[in-house]
Amino acid sequence: MKLPKKKTSASNQEPPVVAPNAASKSEDSLCHQKQAKKGTSRRRILQWGAAAAAGVAFPHIWVPRPARAAGGGAGSIRHLIYIRLSGGFRFPCAFNADVAEQFNPFGLQSDGVPSGVDWGVSSLLSRSAFLDGEGRRDLGMKPVHQFADRITVMPAVDHEPLAGRADGNHETGLERYYTGYVNGEAGFFTRIFRGLKGRYAAAEEAGEVILPPFVMGGAAMARGFGEYAAYRPPVLNGATFERFSAQGEGVPSWATDLVGQADRRMRDRQHPALREQVDSYIRSRAATASYADIFDSDALKVDRASDELIDGISNTELRSLFGNGRTSANLRLALRLFQFGCPAVYLDQGGYDYHSGEENALPGAIESLNHQLSALFFALEKMQHPEGGSYWDHTLVVLGSEFSRTARGGRFNSARGSDHNGDNSTRWMSMPFFGGAVPGGRVVGASTSRDSLEAEGKVYSYRSVMNTLMEGLGCDESVFFPGDECVQELYGDS
């Protein structure tokens, strides 16, 4: 789907980003007004004007720093896995299942669900035939419903809580998911990259190279206009570095110096307002060279059989856990990119736009999702993080979509599928979260009434969720959406 690039109306335009000094004075724009800003160098490094290839020497180029305790909110996570359930996902059939049949025709799961789980666990989350392959059950992998007490759900996340109805349009709903607004000037992952520029500057001063966020899916997640143009993260088309090899090792120093001089002359001829983007281009070329060793490392060749233990697990083991296929490769690569300091990976999973045949197709499709979630749960706890503890302690996994789905008052529509329009069933996206920073088993934000799906409690926007995730990663507050508060209770705060 080709997304529009021109802003269509003033009402849909993103408000200007609040500058750091102004943001500190705005009641609506900050999650933690009392939190003191940390002094960091503003010198910008590793900025990419577009998707660029990158790397540094394997195996370890990221100097460990102490992580904040789980549940501490700001800076409590080092890595984010942000998954879009493609096409619009019928969320009550999985993560808000204690509702009427018209919203979840597949029913609740009771057997095997741990005690103390406040959100409705669907029977579809118990599907687990994948455990019978590759010795996964013997390894200790479990069906998703059995670790529901370690997943927290926000049952009523909305694009625009003050709007009169849902945005059930694929194009505009997806734009809001990617950028917060229709035709937003910056993708969510672009905001993350810009929000962490102080971390990249500190790494440069320490002689380290750390990888940027990566987008494995919709390019609009990496959109960047204006002040964000210099922070567009790389977009991968296919989760593989199997064919990557370092280039240019034989280039003489005089040739490198000549290119550098030409770049600097070109930059100095530009208007001052344009020089930041030119600097980004020059640095992206430098980053491509410095990243080459990372991208050529065996760790990122995730489809190659290897029994070498990296962070306590081999690529062969990861493939046995996750299986083969696009989503599997994306997730395995994400875990390896994290080793080199990458803060976040975005990917698409599945295709849930079942206007027909959902009754028979959705159970099998969710079983594929269950497989990847179960493997993530297992791998994150097994892998040893460079900063201490496991990857589970430092990583947050979040699932969303452009909207939920409706059968317009029935269990399914006339074609045994579901649709999307302006009603509550389309509107509320029941987003699950799991990882060491988020206490599990809880309902956060508004719940929904069983028979009408009316919201009961505070409804949060997607922008609030994005702000909360950026806060957890330690992003500078200047990149937050200024009109949307953070979801403080997500990290267990009162």
WOKA-V262353 format. One record per backbone hydrogen bond with DSSP energy under -0.5 kcal/mol. CO is the residue of the C=O (numbers start at 1). NH is the residue of the N-H. E is the energy in kcal/mol with one decimal. If there is no record, write none. Layout:
# WOKA-V262353
<<CO:NH:E> <CO:NH:E>>
This chain:
# WOKA-V262353
<<1:3:-0.5> <9:12:-0.9> <9:13:-0.5> <10:13:-1.0> <19:23:-3.3> <20:24:-1.4> <22:25:-1.7> <23:26:-1.4> <25:27:-0.5> <26:30:-0.7> <32:35:-0.9> <38:40:-0.6> <47:49:-0.5> <48:232:-0.8> <55:292:-0.6> <61:63:-0.6> <61:209:-0.6> <69:72:-1.5> <72:74:-0.7> <73:76:-2.1> <75:68:-0.8> <79:396:-2.1> <80:82:-0.6> <80:345:-2.5> <81:83:-0.6> <81:398:-2.6> <82:347:-1.9> <83:85:-0.6> <83:400:-2.4> <84:86:-1.0> <84:349:-2.6> <85:88:-1.0> <86:352:-3.5> <89:91:-1.9> <90:93:-1.9> <91:94:-2.4> <91:95:-2.2> <91:96:-0.7> <94:122:-1.7> <97:99:-2.2> <100:103:-1.9> <100:104:-2.0> <104:107:-0.9> <107:123:-2.3> <110:113:-1.4> <114:117:-0.6> <116:118:-0.6> <120:97:-2.0> <120:122:-0.6> <121:109:-2.9> <122:125:-1.2> <123:126:-1.6> <124:127:-1.2> <125:144:-0.6> <125:145:-1.3> <128:131:-1.8> <129:132:-1.8> <130:133:-1.4> <131:137:-1.8> <133:136:-2.0> <135:139:-1.6> <136:140:-1.0> <136:141:-2.0> <137:140:-0.6> <143:146:-1.2> <144:147:-1.8> <145:114:-0.5> <145:148:-1.1> <147:150:-1.8> <148:151:-1.5> <148:441:-0.7> <151:441:-2.1> <152:433:-2.6> <153:155:-0.7> <153:444:-2.2> <154:431:-1.7> <156:460:-0.9> <157:429:-2.4> <158:462:-1.3> <160:163:-2.1> <166:168:-0.9> <169:173:-2.8> <170:174:-1.9> <171:175:-1.8> <172:176:-2.2> <173:177:-1.8> <174:178:-2.6> <175:179:-2.9> <176:180:-2.0> <178:188:-2.6> <181:183:-0.5> <181:184:-1.3> <185:225:-2.1> <187:191:-2.1> <188:192:-1.9> <189:193:-2.2> <190:194:-2.5> <191:195:-2.9> <192:196:-1.2> <193:196:-0.6> <194:197:-1.5> <195:476:-2.6> <196:199:-0.9> <196:200:-1.7> <197:201:-2.3> <198:202:-2.2> <199:203:-2.0> <200:204:-2.2> <201:205:-2.2> <202:206:-1.5> <203:208:-3.3> <204:207:-1.6> <213:234:-0.7> <214:216:-0.5> <214:346:-2.2> <215:236:-2.8> <216:348:-1.0> <218:221:-1.5> <219:222:-2.0> <220:223:-1.6> <221:189:-1.3> <221:190:-1.0> <223:187:-2.3> <225:228:-2.3> <226:229:-1.7> <228:231:-2.2> <229:232:-0.8> <234:215:-2.3> <234:236:-0.5> <236:238:-0.8> <238:240:-1.9> <241:244:-1.3> <248:251:-1.5> <252:255:-0.5> <252:256:-1.6> <253:257:-2.6> <254:258:-2.0> <255:259:-2.2> <256:260:-2.2> <257:261:-2.3> <258:262:-2.1> <259:263:-2.3> <260:264:-2.2> <261:265:-2.2> <262:266:-2.3> <263:267:-2.3> <264:268:-2.3> <265:269:-1.1> <267:270:-1.7> <271:274:-2.1> <271:275:-0.7> <272:275:-0.8> <274:278:-1.6> <275:279:-3.1> <276:280:-2.1> <277:281:-2.0> <278:282:-2.5> <279:283:-2.8> <280:284:-2.3> <281:285:-1.7> <282:286:-1.8> <283:287:-3.2> <284:288:-2.2> <285:289:-1.4> <286:290:-2.4> <287:55:-0.7> <287:291:-2.7> <289:292:-0.8> <291:56:-0.5> <291:294:-0.7> <291:295:-2.2> <292:296:-1.4> <294:297:-1.9> <297:300:-0.8> <298:301:-1.3> <300:241:-0.7> <300:302:-1.8> <301:304:-1.7> <306:316:-2.1> <310:313:-1.2> <311:384:-2.4> <313:310:-2.0> <314:318:-2.2> <315:319:-2.1> <316:320:-1.8> <317:321:-2.4> <318:322:-2.8> <319:323:-2.2> <325:329:-2.6> <326:330:-2.5> <327:331:-2.5> <328:332:-2.6> <329:333:-2.5> <330:334:-2.4> <331:335:-2.1> <332:336:-1.4> <333:337:-2.8> <334:338:-2.1> <335:339:-0.6> <336:339:-0.6> <337:340:-1.5> <337:342:-1.5> <338:341:-1.9> <340:211:-2.3> <343:80:-1.7> <344:214:-2.2> <345:82:-2.6> <346:216:-2.8> <347:84:-2.5> <349:86:-1.9> <352:354:-2.1> <353:355:-1.5> <354:418:-2.8> <357:361:-2.3> <358:362:-2.5> <360:364:-0.6> <361:365:-2.0> <362:366:-2.9> <363:367:-1.6> <364:368:-1.5> <365:369:-1.6> <366:370:-3.2> <367:371:-2.1> <368:372:-1.6> <369:373:-2.4> <370:374:-2.9> <371:375:-2.4> <372:376:-2.3> <373:377:-2.6> <374:378:-2.1> <375:379:-3.1> <376:380:-2.8> <377:381:-1.2> <378:382:-1.6> <379:383:-2.7> <380:391:-0.7> <380:392:-2.3> <383:385:-0.5> <383:391:-1.9> <385:388:-2.2> <389:385:-2.3> <390:393:-0.6> <390:394:-0.5> <391:394:-0.9> <391:395:-1.0> <392:395:-0.7> <392:436:-2.8> <394:78:-2.7> <394:79:-2.0> <395:436:-0.6> <396:81:-2.6> <397:434:-2.0> <398:83:-2.9> <400:85:-3.2> <403:89:-1.4> <406:419:-4.1> <407:410:-1.2> <413:416:-2.1> <415:357:-2.2> <416:358:-0.7> <416:359:-2.1> <417:413:-2.8> <419:406:-2.4> <422:166:-1.8> <423:426:-0.5> <423:427:-1.9> <424:428:-2.4> <426:404:-2.6> <427:429:-0.6> <428:430:-0.7> <429:157:-1.4> <429:431:-1.4> <431:154:-2.7> <432:399:-1.6> <433:152:-2.6> <434:397:-3.0> <435:438:-1.7> <437:439:-0.6> <441:118:-3.3> <442:153:-2.4> <447:456:-3.0> <449:453:-1.4> <450:100:-2.6> <454:449:-2.6> <456:447:-2.0> <458:446:-2.2> <460:158:-2.5> <461:465:-1.7> <462:466:-2.8> <463:467:-2.7> <464:468:-2.2> <464:487:-0.5> <465:469:-2.3> <466:470:-2.7> <467:471:-2.6> <468:472:-2.2> <469:473:-1.8> <470:474:-0.7> <470:475:-2.7> <471:75:-2.3> <471:474:-1.2> <472:77:-2.5> <476:479:-1.7> <477:480:-1.6> <480:482:-0.6> <481:484:-1.4> <486:488:-1.2> <487:490:-1.7> <488:491:-0.9> <488:493:-1.1> <489:492:-1.6>>
